């Protein structure tokens, strides 16, 4: 008796399904601080994908990745700011998130790797500061 070989095209879908389950598990078990870290990680990963798509001249992929990064920054990071309790710090972060989103948008419209790199650097700097502020000295950063 012979069996058909599994199709290779299904494998990436299976891998993606497992990755989604892993991410969902992380989100459901994460502290509020870890959720913010996951948002930073997701936005930075989307920007990295956009850079690869930009290098490969994949306009559709670039647009999708940049849209995902903008959505995470706007609907996740910026929306999560407590403007009343955060005062000047929250206002400055909101303005910086607006600048990041503007640079992402311009990077997409003009296929501008410099604008994409600037947005990545700004977001990475904030993410690093966040990780430093929520990680006890000598302890590994939350995953």
Secondary structure as UniProt FT lines:
FT   HELIX           9..29
FT   HELIX           32..55
FT   TURN            56..57
FT   HELIX           59..71
FT   HELIX           72..78
FT   TURN            79..80
FT   HELIX           83..110
FT   HELIX           113..134
FT   TURN            137..138
//
